[in-house]
Amino acid sequence: MSDDTKAWTIRLTDAAAEDFKSIIRWTIGQFGEQQARVHTETLSAALRDLRFGPTLAGVRVRDDIANGILTLHLARRGRKARHFVMFRIADHQAHVVEVLRLLHDAMDPPRHLPSLTENE
């Protein structure tokens, strides 16, 4: 695999891992285990897709949140969702994507942005 097609490594911050668990717990409580399984797959698919890096279709540059922030909404490829992945490129040369948060689209992203030095 050439550098241009090299898969990116996906690293979740502690906050993003907790977001994932919280989203699934909330979904179970509101909609049941079957819907939680669907939502788990939707979240997991978006994280897997980030292996294609920041040029993946649907990725948006969000310098309005903070310099270097990118997002990928989960509502894509026919999937319904109200969450998005907030991430940054932690190491471009080593192809590392750092997932900062998994947020509902009604949330104010800057308010939920972790310290950008977290997990470094």
Secondary structure, DSSP 8 states (H G I E B T S, - for coil): --TTT---EEEE-HHHHHHHHHHHHHHHHHH-HHHHHHHHHHHHHHHHHGGG-TTSTTEEE-TTTSTT-EEEES--TT---SEEEEEEEEETTTTEEEEEEEEETTS-GGGG---TTTT-
